[in-house]
């Protein structure tokens, strides 16, 4: 080769361009520390893609790096490990803690209830993401697979939609429907019973009788309104006349005379009758419906 120096310069230049491209495209993220994690979801992961965001309290802290199926030939069971990386650039720590990321996240799992959960990115696209949340009341379920020792396993919990669907599936729908049908049958039996039909058939006659009774009561009330005041006036006049006559008679009768006592009782009876009649008229004037339903218990 005639120009080894030129070839070496070309190689060095290409290497420099490659390094510059790495710094330009990758930037600081190329050298940042990342924590590799893994989670096993019981929910359907359809819609979760490689590169989907991993969020904690609304902040993107990582992304999904791998999704695949694994089959245990001894049990013929399939599992869906989802691997994702958490970026140290998105989380700033303060205080003192251990240097081991696995120890740190395991402590969060045990003491703070850190869990991974599937959530929707968009209802239109159906894309999913992973959210890290705190659910200390949920059990810690780990796969603890030997081939996952290089990743920190985060326990999972069902998504809100999946949890709601499970609650609906646990409801005893056949029993509820049977009870509803039984209740409807009971209501139908009551509505269609001969007693109810007979009562309904008698309603027009009952209403007509009530209307006649009301008309008769109204007529009676009008008659009383017309007749009672003159009668009351006559009774008052008679009471006054009797009282005047009694005064003249009592001047001729002694207090020890039996006729004096009888005359006094008669005068008191007449006055009480006049008072009762006036009270009755006042009651009818204020409450005419009392003629139909009687005197109030009050």
DOKE-923599 format. One record per residue: x, y, z of N, C-alpha, C in turn; residue in three letters. Coordinates in steps of 0.1 Angstrom, whole numbers, always signed. Example, Ala and Ser with C-alpha at 12.3 -4.5 7.8 and 13.67 -1.06 7.14 Angstrom:
2
GUZA,nc1,nc2,nc3,cac1,cac2,cac3,cc1,cc2,cc3,residuo
GUZA,+132,-57,+78,+123,-45,+78,+132,-33,+78,ALA .
GUZA,+128,-22,+71,+137,-11,+71,+129,+0,+79,SER .
//
This chain:
298
GUZA,nc1,nc2,nc3,cac1,cac2,cac3,cc1,cc2,cc3,residuo
GUZA,+9,-12,+0,+0,+0,+0,+9,+12,+0,UNK .
GUZA,+6,+21,-9,+15,+33,-11,+13,+44,-1,UNK .
GUZA,+1,+45,+5,-2,+57,+14,-8,+52,+27,UNK .
GUZA,+0,+45,+35,-5,+40,+48,-10,+51,+57,UNK .
GUZA,-2,+62,+56,-6,+73,+65,-19,+79,+61,UNK .
GUZA,-22,+80,+49,-35,+85,+44,-46,+76,+48,UNK .
GUZA,-44,+63,+48,-54,+53,+52,-57,+54,+67,UNK .
GUZA,-46,+56,+75,-48,+57,+89,-55,+70,+93,UNK .
GUZA,-52,+80,+86,-60,+93,+88,-74,+91,+85,UNK .
GUZA,-77,+84,+74,-91,+81,+71,-99,+73,+81,UNK .
GUZA,-92,+63,+87,-98,+55,+97,-100,+63,+110,UNK .
GUZA,-90,+71,+113,-92,+80,+125,-103,+90,+123,UNK .
GUZA,-104,+95,+111,-115,+105,+109,-128,+99,+110,UNK .
GUZA,-130,+86,+104,-143,+79,+105,-146,+76,+120,UNK .
GUZA,-136,+72,+127,-138,+70,+142,-143,+82,+149,UNK .
GUZA,-136,+93,+146,-140,+106,+152,-154,+110,+149,UNK .
GUZA,-158,+108,+136,-172,+111,+132,-182,+102,+139,UNK .
GUZA,-179,+89,+141,-187,+80,+148,-189,+84,+162,UNK .
GUZA,-178,+88,+169,-179,+92,+183,-187,+105,+184,UNK .
GUZA,-185,+114,+175,-193,+127,+175,-208,+124,+173,UNK .
GUZA,-211,+114,+164,-225,+111,+162,-231,+105,+174,UNK .
GUZA,-223,+97,+181,-228,+91,+194,-232,+101,+204,UNK .
GUZA,-222,+111,+206,-225,+122,+215,-236,+131,+211,UNK .
GUZA,-238,+133,+198,-248,+142,+193,-262,+135,+194,UNK .
GUZA,-263,+122,+190,-276,+116,+191,-279,+110,+205,UNK .
GUZA,-270,+105,+211,-272,+99,+224,-271,+109,+235,UNK .
GUZA,-262,+118,+234,-260,+128,+245,-256,+122,+258,UNK .
GUZA,-260,+129,+269,-257,+123,+282,-264,+110,+285,UNK .
GUZA,-275,+107,+278,-282,+95,+280,-274,+83,+277,UNK .
GUZA,-264,+84,+268,-255,+73,+264,-247,+68,+276,UNK .
GUZA,-244,+77,+285,-235,+73,+296,-243,+72,+310,UNK .
GUZA,-256,+75,+309,-263,+75,+322,-265,+61,+327,UNK .
GUZA,-266,+60,+341,-268,+47,+347,-283,+44,+346,UNK .
GUZA,-286,+31,+344,-300,+26,+343,-301,+14,+351,UNK .
GUZA,-313,+13,+357,-317,+1,+365,-326,-8,+357,UNK .
GUZA,-321,-20,+355,-329,-30,+347,-339,-37,+356,UNK .
GUZA,-352,-36,+352,-363,-42,+360,-371,-51,+351,UNK .
GUZA,-379,-60,+358,-387,-69,+351,-401,-71,+359,UNK .
GUZA,-411,-73,+352,-425,-75,+358,-432,-85,+350,UNK .
GUZA,-441,-92,+357,-449,-103,+352,-464,-98,+354,UNK .
GUZA,-470,-95,+343,-484,-90,+343,-494,-101,+341,UNK .
GUZA,-505,-102,+349,-515,-111,+346,-525,-106,+336,UNK .
GUZA,-525,-93,+334,-534,-87,+324,-529,-89,+310,UNK .
GUZA,-538,-87,+300,-534,-88,+286,-525,-76,+283,UNK .
GUZA,-513,-79,+277,-503,-68,+274,-505,-63,+260,UNK .
GUZA,-516,-67,+253,-518,-62,+240,-519,-47,+240,UNK .
GUZA,-511,-40,+232,-511,-25,+232,-498,-20,+239,UNK .
GUZA,-491,-29,+246,-478,-25,+252,-467,-28,+243,UNK .
GUZA,-460,-18,+238,-449,-20,+229,-435,-17,+235,UNK .
GUZA,-425,-22,+228,-411,-18,+232,-410,-3,+230,UNK .
GUZA,-404,+4,+240,-403,+18,+239,-414,+25,+246,UNK .
GUZA,-425,+18,+251,-436,+24,+258,-430,+31,+271,UNK .
GUZA,-436,+42,+275,-431,+49,+287,-434,+41,+300,UNK .
GUZA,-425,+43,+310,-427,+39,+323,-428,+51,+332,UNK .
GUZA,-439,+53,+339,-442,+66,+346,-444,+63,+361,UNK .
GUZA,-439,+73,+368,-441,+73,+383,-447,+87,+387,UNK .
GUZA,-459,+87,+392,-466,+100,+396,-466,+110,+384,UNK .
GUZA,-468,+105,+372,-470,+113,+360,-457,+117,+354,UNK .
GUZA,-445,+113,+359,-432,+116,+354,-426,+104,+347,UNK .
GUZA,-422,+106,+335,-415,+94,+328,-402,+91,+334,UNK .
GUZA,-400,+79,+339,-388,+76,+345,-381,+64,+338,UNK .
GUZA,-386,+59,+327,-380,+48,+320,-388,+44,+308,UNK .
GUZA,-384,+33,+302,-391,+28,+290,-390,+13,+290,UNK .
GUZA,-400,+7,+282,-400,-7,+281,-389,-11,+270,UNK .
GUZA,-381,-22,+274,-371,-26,+265,-373,-40,+259,UNK .
GUZA,-382,-48,+264,-384,-61,+259,-397,-67,+264,UNK .
GUZA,-404,-74,+254,-417,-81,+258,-416,-94,+250,UNK .
GUZA,-418,-105,+257,-418,-118,+250,-425,-128,+258,UNK .
GUZA,-427,-140,+252,-433,-151,+259,-423,-161,+263,UNK .
GUZA,-425,-167,+275,-416,-178,+279,-425,-190,+283,UNK .
GUZA,-421,-202,+280,-429,-214,+283,-421,-223,+292,UNK .
GUZA,-426,-227,+303,-420,-237,+311,-425,-251,+306,UNK .
GUZA,-415,-259,+300,-419,-271,+294,-423,-282,+305,UNK .
GUZA,-419,-280,+317,-422,-290,+327,-437,-288,+332,UNK .
GUZA,-442,-276,+332,-456,-273,+336,-464,-269,+324,UNK .
GUZA,-458,-267,+313,-465,-262,+301,-473,-249,+304,UNK .
GUZA,-467,-240,+311,-473,-227,+314,-465,-216,+307,UNK .
GUZA,-473,-206,+302,-467,-195,+296,-467,-183,+306,UNK .
GUZA,-456,-175,+305,-455,-163,+313,-451,-152,+303,UNK .
GUZA,-453,-139,+307,-450,-128,+298,-441,-118,+306,UNK .
GUZA,-428,-121,+306,-420,-111,+313,-418,-98,+305,UNK .
GUZA,-420,-87,+311,-418,-74,+305,-406,-67,+312,UNK .
GUZA,-396,-64,+304,-384,-58,+309,-385,-43,+306,UNK .
GUZA,-381,-35,+316,-380,-21,+314,-368,-15,+322,UNK .
GUZA,-364,-3,+318,-352,+3,+324,-357,+16,+330,UNK .
GUZA,-352,+18,+342,-354,+31,+350,-342,+40,+349,UNK .
GUZA,-344,+52,+344,-332,+61,+342,-329,+69,+355,UNK .
GUZA,-316,+69,+358,-312,+77,+370,-313,+91,+367,UNK .
GUZA,-313,+95,+354,-314,+110,+351,-327,+116,+354,UNK .
GUZA,-338,+107,+354,-351,+112,+357,-355,+113,+372,UNK .
GUZA,-346,+106,+380,-349,+106,+394,-337,+112,+402,UNK .
GUZA,-339,+122,+410,-329,+128,+418,-331,+124,+432,UNK .
GUZA,-320,+119,+438,-321,+114,+452,-315,+123,+461,UNK .
GUZA,-320,+123,+473,-314,+131,+484,-313,+123,+497,UNK .
GUZA,-305,+126,+506,-303,+118,+518,-293,+107,+516,UNK .
GUZA,-293,+98,+525,-283,+87,+524,-291,+74,+521,UNK .
GUZA,-285,+65,+513,-290,+52,+510,-279,+43,+506,UNK .
GUZA,-283,+30,+504,-273,+21,+500,-269,+23,+485,UNK .
GUZA,-258,+18,+481,-253,+19,+467,-260,+9,+458,UNK .
GUZA,-266,-1,+463,-272,-12,+455,-286,-8,+451,UNK .
GUZA,-289,-7,+437,-302,-3,+433,-312,-14,+436,UNK .
GUZA,-308,-27,+435,-317,-37,+438,-322,-37,+453,UNK .
GUZA,-313,-34,+462,-317,-32,+476,-326,-20,+478,UNK .
GUZA,-324,-10,+471,-332,+2,+472,-346,+0,+467,UNK .
GUZA,-348,-6,+455,-361,-9,+450,-368,-20,+458,UNK .
GUZA,-361,-30,+463,-367,-40,+471,-372,-35,+484,UNK .
GUZA,-365,-25,+489,-370,-18,+501,-383,-10,+498,UNK .
GUZA,-384,-4,+486,-396,+3,+483,-408,-7,+481,UNK .
GUZA,-405,-19,+476,-415,-29,+474,-420,-33,+487,UNK .
GUZA,-412,-36,+497,-416,-41,+510,-422,-30,+519,UNK .
GUZA,-416,-19,+520,-420,-9,+530,-431,+1,+524,UNK .
GUZA,-429,+4,+511,-438,+15,+505,-449,+9,+496,UNK .
GUZA,-448,-4,+493,-458,-11,+485,-457,-7,+470,UNK .
GUZA,-444,-6,+465,-442,-2,+451,-447,-14,+442,UNK .
GUZA,-456,-10,+433,-461,-20,+424,-461,-14,+409,UNK .
GUZA,-461,-24,+399,-462,-20,+385,-476,-23,+380,UNK .
GUZA,-481,-14,+372,-495,-16,+368,-496,-11,+353,UNK .
GUZA,-504,-18,+345,-507,-13,+332,-517,-2,+332,UNK .
GUZA,-515,+8,+323,-524,+19,+322,-525,+23,+307,UNK .
GUZA,-536,+30,+304,-538,+34,+290,-530,+47,+287,UNK .
GUZA,-523,+47,+275,-517,+59,+270,-528,+68,+263,UNK .
GUZA,-536,+61,+255,-546,+68,+247,-558,+59,+245,UNK .
GUZA,-570,+64,+247,-582,+56,+244,-584,+54,+230,UNK .
GUZA,-579,+64,+221,-581,+63,+207,-572,+52,+201,UNK .
GUZA,-559,+52,+205,-550,+42,+199,-549,+29,+206,UNK .
GUZA,-554,+28,+219,-554,+16,+226,-540,+12,+231,UNK .
GUZA,-530,+22,+230,-516,+19,+235,-516,+19,+250,UNK .
GUZA,-507,+11,+256,-506,+10,+270,-492,+15,+275,UNK .
GUZA,-491,+17,+287,-478,+21,+294,-478,+15,+307,UNK .
GUZA,-467,+16,+314,-465,+10,+327,-464,+22,+337,UNK .
GUZA,-472,+21,+348,-471,+31,+358,-467,+24,+371,UNK .
GUZA,-458,+31,+378,-454,+26,+391,-462,+33,+402,UNK .
GUZA,-468,+26,+410,-477,+31,+420,-474,+25,+434,UNK .
GUZA,-481,+30,+444,-480,+24,+458,-493,+18,+462,UNK .
GUZA,-492,+5,+465,-504,-3,+469,-499,-12,+480,UNK .
GUZA,-497,-6,+492,-491,-15,+503,-501,-25,+508,UNK .
GUZA,-514,-24,+505,-523,-34,+510,-524,-46,+501,UNK .
GUZA,-517,-46,+490,-518,-57,+481,-506,-67,+484,UNK .
GUZA,-508,-80,+481,-498,-90,+484,-486,-88,+475,UNK .
GUZA,-474,-92,+479,-462,-92,+471,-461,-105,+464,UNK .
GUZA,-464,-106,+451,-463,-118,+444,-451,-117,+434,UNK .
GUZA,-441,-126,+436,-429,-125,+427,-427,-139,+421,UNK .
GUZA,-422,-138,+408,-419,-151,+401,-406,-157,+406,UNK .
GUZA,-397,-148,+409,-383,-153,+414,-377,-164,+404,UNK .
GUZA,-377,-161,+391,-371,-170,+382,-356,-168,+382,UNK .
GUZA,-349,-180,+380,-335,-180,+381,-328,-172,+370,UNK .
GUZA,-335,-172,+358,-329,-165,+346,-332,-150,+346,UNK .
GUZA,-338,-145,+357,-340,-130,+358,-332,-124,+369,UNK .
GUZA,-321,-130,+373,-313,-125,+384,-306,-112,+380,UNK .
GUZA,-305,-109,+367,-299,-97,+363,-308,-85,+363,UNK .
GUZA,-321,-87,+367,-331,-76,+367,-338,-76,+381,UNK .
GUZA,-342,-64,+384,-350,-62,+397,-365,-65,+394,UNK .
GUZA,-370,-75,+401,-384,-78,+398,-394,-69,+406,UNK .
GUZA,-403,-62,+400,-413,-54,+406,-426,-61,+406,UNK .
GUZA,-433,-63,+417,-446,-70,+417,-456,-62,+409,UNK .
GUZA,-466,-69,+404,-477,-62,+396,-490,-63,+403,UNK .
GUZA,-499,-54,+399,-513,-54,+404,-522,-52,+391,UNK .
GUZA,-534,-57,+392,-543,-55,+380,-546,-41,+377,UNK .
GUZA,-548,-38,+364,-552,-24,+361,-566,-21,+366,UNK .
GUZA,-570,-9,+367,-583,-5,+373,-595,-12,+364,UNK .
GUZA,-593,-12,+351,-603,-18,+342,-604,-33,+345,UNK .
GUZA,-592,-39,+346,-592,-54,+348,-598,-57,+362,UNK .
GUZA,-595,-49,+372,-601,-51,+385,-616,-50,+385,UNK .
GUZA,-621,-40,+378,-635,-38,+377,-642,-49,+370,UNK .
GUZA,-636,-54,+359,-641,-66,+352,-641,-78,+361,UNK .
GUZA,-631,-80,+369,-631,-92,+378,-642,-91,+388,UNK .
GUZA,-644,-79,+394,-655,-77,+403,-669,-80,+397,UNK .
GUZA,-670,-76,+385,-683,-79,+378,-685,-94,+375,UNK .
GUZA,-673,-100,+372,-674,-115,+369,-677,-122,+382,UNK .
GUZA,-673,-117,+394,-675,-124,+406,-690,-122,+411,UNK .
GUZA,-697,-113,+405,-711,-111,+410,-720,-123,+406,UNK .
GUZA,-729,-127,+415,-737,-139,+412,-749,-135,+403,UNK .
GUZA,-746,-132,+390,-756,-127,+381,-768,-137,+380,UNK .
GUZA,-766,-150,+379,-778,-159,+378,-787,-158,+390,UNK .
GUZA,-781,-157,+402,-790,-155,+414,-797,-142,+414,UNK .
GUZA,-790,-131,+410,-796,-118,+409,-807,-118,+399,UNK .
GUZA,-805,-124,+387,-816,-124,+377,-828,-132,+382,UNK .
GUZA,-825,-144,+389,-835,-152,+394,-844,-145,+404,UNK .
GUZA,-837,-137,+413,-844,-130,+424,-852,-119,+418,UNK .
GUZA,-847,-112,+407,-854,-102,+401,-866,-107,+394,UNK .
GUZA,-865,-118,+387,-877,-125,+381,-887,-128,+391,UNK .
GUZA,-883,-134,+403,-892,-137,+413,-899,-125,+418,UNK .
GUZA,-892,-114,+420,-898,-102,+425,-908,-97,+415,UNK .
GUZA,-905,-97,+402,-914,-92,+392,-926,-101,+391,UNK .
GUZA,-924,-114,+393,-936,-123,+393,-945,-120,+405,UNK .
GUZA,-939,-117,+416,-948,-114,+428,-956,-101,+426,UNK .
GUZA,-949,-91,+420,-956,-78,+417,-967,-81,+407,UNK .
GUZA,-964,-89,+397,-974,-91,+387,-986,-99,+393,UNK .
GUZA,-983,-108,+402,-994,-116,+408,-1003,-106,+417,UNK .
GUZA,-997,-97,+423,-1005,-87,+431,-1013,-78,+422,UNK .
GUZA,-1007,-73,+412,-1014,-64,+403,-1025,-70,+396,UNK .
GUZA,-1023,-83,+392,-1033,-90,+384,-1043,-98,+393,UNK .
GUZA,-1042,-97,+406,-1051,-105,+415,-1065,-100,+414,UNK .
GUZA,-1075,-110,+416,-1089,-106,+415,-1093,-95,+425,UNK .
GUZA,-1087,-95,+437,-1090,-84,+447,-1087,-70,+441,UNK .
GUZA,-1075,-69,+435,-1071,-56,+429,-1080,-52,+418,UNK .
GUZA,-1083,-62,+409,-1092,-60,+398,-1106,-55,+403,UNK .
GUZA,-1111,-62,+414,-1124,-59,+419,-1124,-45,+425,UNK .
GUZA,-1113,-41,+432,-1112,-28,+438,-1112,-17,+427,UNK .
GUZA,-1104,-20,+417,-1103,-10,+406,-1117,-9,+399,UNK .
GUZA,-1124,-20,+398,-1137,-19,+391,-1147,-11,+400,UNK .
GUZA,-1145,-11,+413,-1154,-4,+422,-1151,+11,+424,UNK .
GUZA,-1139,+15,+419,-1135,+28,+421,-1145,+39,+415,UNK .
GUZA,-1150,+37,+403,-1159,+47,+398,-1171,+48,+406,UNK .
GUZA,-1177,+37,+411,-1189,+38,+420,-1185,+45,+433,UNK .
GUZA,-1174,+41,+438,-1170,+47,+451,-1168,+62,+449,UNK .
GUZA,-1161,+66,+438,-1160,+81,+436,-1173,+88,+434,UNK .
GUZA,-1182,+81,+427,-1195,+87,+425,-1203,+89,+438,UNK .
GUZA,-1202,+78,+447,-1208,+79,+460,-1202,+90,+468,UNK .
GUZA,-1188,+91,+468,-1182,+102,+475,-1186,+116,+470,UNK .
GUZA,-1188,+117,+457,-1192,+130,+451,-1206,+133,+456,UNK .
GUZA,-1215,+123,+456,-1229,+125,+461,-1229,+129,+475,UNK .
GUZA,-1220,+123,+483,-1220,+126,+498,-1215,+140,+500,UNK .
GUZA,-1205,+144,+492,-1200,+158,+493,-1210,+168,+489,UNK .
GUZA,-1218,+165,+478,-1228,+174,+474,-1239,+175,+484,UNK .
GUZA,-1243,+164,+490,-1253,+164,+501,-1248,+172,+513,UNK .
GUZA,-1235,+170,+517,-1230,+177,+528,-1229,+192,+525,UNK .
GUZA,-1226,+196,+512,-1226,+210,+509,-1239,+216,+510,UNK .
GUZA,-1249,+208,+505,-1263,+213,+506,-1267,+215,+520,UNK .
GUZA,-1264,+205,+529,-1267,+206,+543,-1260,+218,+550,UNK .
GUZA,-1248,+220,+546,-1241,+231,+552,-1247,+245,+548,UNK .
GUZA,-1251,+245,+535,-1258,+258,+530,-1271,+260,+538,UNK .
GUZA,-1278,+249,+540,-1291,+250,+547,-1288,+254,+562,UNK .
GUZA,-1278,+249,+568,-1275,+253,+582,-1271,+267,+582,UNK .
GUZA,-1263,+271,+572,-1259,+285,+572,-1271,+295,+571,UNK .
GUZA,-1281,+290,+564,-1293,+298,+562,-1302,+298,+574,UNK .
GUZA,-1303,+286,+580,-1313,+284,+591,-1308,+287,+605,UNK .
GUZA,-1295,+284,+607,-1290,+286,+621,-1289,+300,+626,UNK .
GUZA,-1285,+310,+618,-1284,+323,+624,-1298,+328,+629,UNK .
GUZA,-1309,+327,+621,-1322,+331,+626,-1326,+323,+639,UNK .
GUZA,-1323,+310,+638,-1326,+302,+649,-1319,+306,+662,UNK .
GUZA,-1306,+309,+659,-1298,+314,+671,-1303,+327,+676,UNK .
GUZA,-1307,+336,+667,-1312,+349,+671,-1325,+347,+679,UNK .
GUZA,-1334,+338,+674,-1346,+335,+681,-1343,+329,+695,UNK .
GUZA,-1333,+320,+695,-1330,+314,+708,-1324,+324,+718,UNK .
GUZA,-1316,+333,+713,-1311,+344,+721,-1322,+353,+726,UNK .
GUZA,-1331,+356,+717,-1343,+365,+721,-1351,+357,+731,UNK .
GUZA,-1353,+344,+729,-1361,+337,+739,-1354,+336,+752,UNK .
GUZA,-1341,+334,+751,-1333,+334,+764,-1334,+347,+771,UNK .
GUZA,-1334,+358,+763,-1335,+371,+770,-1349,+373,+776,UNK .
GUZA,-1359,+368,+768,-1373,+369,+774,-1375,+361,+786,UNK .
GUZA,-1370,+349,+785,-1371,+340,+797,-1363,+346,+809,UNK .
GUZA,-1352,+352,+806,-1344,+358,+817,-1352,+370,+823,UNK .
GUZA,-1359,+378,+814,-1367,+389,+819,-1378,+384,+827,UNK .
GUZA,-1385,+374,+822,-1396,+368,+829,-1392,+362,+842,UNK .
GUZA,-1380,+356,+842,-1375,+350,+854,-1372,+360,+865,UNK .
GUZA,-1367,+372,+860,-1364,+383,+870,-1377,+387,+876,UNK .
GUZA,-1387,+388,+868,-1400,+393,+873,-1406,+383,+883,UNK .
GUZA,-1405,+370,+879,-1410,+359,+887,-1403,+358,+900,UNK .
GUZA,-1389,+358,+899,-1381,+356,+911,-1384,+367,+921,UNK .
GUZA,-1389,+378,+917,-1393,+389,+927,-1404,+385,+935,UNK .
GUZA,-1413,+376,+929,-1424,+371,+937,-1422,+358,+944,UNK .
GUZA,-1411,+351,+940,-1408,+338,+946,-1397,+340,+956,UNK .
GUZA,-1398,+332,+966,-1387,+332,+976,-1376,+323,+971,UNK .
GUZA,-1364,+325,+976,-1353,+316,+973,-1355,+302,+978,UNK .
GUZA,-1363,+300,+988,-1366,+286,+993,-1376,+279,+985,UNK .
GUZA,-1383,+286,+976,-1394,+280,+969,-1388,+270,+959,UNK .
GUZA,-1394,+258,+957,-1389,+248,+947,-1391,+253,+933,UNK .
GUZA,-1401,+261,+930,-1403,+267,+917,-1392,+276,+913,UNK .
GUZA,-1386,+282,+923,-1375,+291,+920,-1363,+284,+915,UNK .
GUZA,-1360,+272,+921,-1349,+264,+917,-1351,+258,+903,UNK .
GUZA,-1364,+253,+900,-1367,+248,+887,-1366,+258,+876,UNK .
GUZA,-1370,+270,+879,-1369,+281,+869,-1355,+285,+866,UNK .
GUZA,-1346,+285,+877,-1332,+288,+875,-1325,+277,+866,UNK .
GUZA,-1328,+265,+868,-1322,+254,+860,-1327,+255,+846,UNK .
GUZA,-1339,+258,+844,-1344,+260,+830,-1337,+271,+823,UNK .
GUZA,-1335,+282,+829,-1328,+293,+823,-1314,+290,+820,UNK .
GUZA,-1307,+282,+828,-1293,+278,+826,-1293,+269,+814,UNK .
GUZA,-1302,+259,+813,-1302,+250,+802,-1304,+257,+788,UNK .
GUZA,-1313,+267,+788,-1316,+275,+776,-1303,+283,+772,UNK .
GUZA,-1296,+288,+782,-1284,+296,+779,-1273,+287,+774,UNK .
GUZA,-1272,+275,+780,-1261,+265,+775,-1265,+261,+761,UNK .
GUZA,-1277,+258,+758,-1281,+254,+744,-1278,+265,+734,UNK .
GUZA,-1280,+277,+738,-1277,+288,+729,-1262,+289,+727,UNK .
GUZA,-1254,+288,+737,-1239,+288,+736,-1234,+277,+727,UNK .
GUZA,-1239,+264,+729,-1235,+253,+721,-1239,+255,+707,UNK .
GUZA,-1250,+260,+704,-1255,+262,+690,-1246,+272,+683,UNK .
GUZA,-1242,+283,+691,-1233,+293,+685,-1219,+287,+682,UNK .
GUZA,-1214,+279,+691,-1201,+273,+689,-1202,+264,+677,UNK .
GUZA,-1212,+256,+676,-1214,+247,+664,-1214,+255,+651,UNK .
GUZA,-1221,+266,+651,-1221,+275,+639,-1208,+280,+636,UNK .
GUZA,-1201,+285,+646,-1187,+290,+644,-1178,+279,+638,UNK .
GUZA,-1179,+267,+643,-1171,+256,+638,-1173,+253,+624,UNK .
GUZA,-1186,+253,+620,-1189,+251,+606,-1185,+262,+597,UNK .
GUZA,-1185,+274,+602,-1180,+285,+594,-1165,+284,+592,UNK .
GUZA,-1157,+280,+602,-1143,+279,+600,-1138,+266,+594,UNK .
GUZA,-1145,+255,+596,-1141,+242,+591,-1153,+235,+586,UNK .
GUZA,-1158,+239,+574,-1170,+232,+568,-1168,+217,+566,UNK .
GUZA,-1155,+213,+563,-1153,+199,+560,-1155,+190,+573,UNK .
GUZA,-1156,+196,+585,-1158,+188,+597,-1172,+181,+596,UNK .
GUZA,-1181,+186,+588,-1194,+180,+586,-1193,+166,+580,UNK .
GUZA,-1181,+164,+572,-1179,+151,+566,-1171,+142,+574,UNK .
GUZA,-1160,+147,+580,-1150,+138,+586,-1151,+140,+602,UNK .
GUZA,-1160,+147,+607,-1162,+148,+621,-1152,+158,+628,UNK .
GUZA,-1153,+159,+641,-1145,+168,+648,-1131,+163,+649,UNK .
GUZA,-1121,+173,+647,-1107,+169,+648,-1103,+165,+662,UNK .
GUZA,-1093,+155,+662,-1089,+150,+676,-1082,+161,+684,UNK .
GUZA,-1077,+172,+677,-1070,+183,+684,-1080,+191,+692,UNK .
//
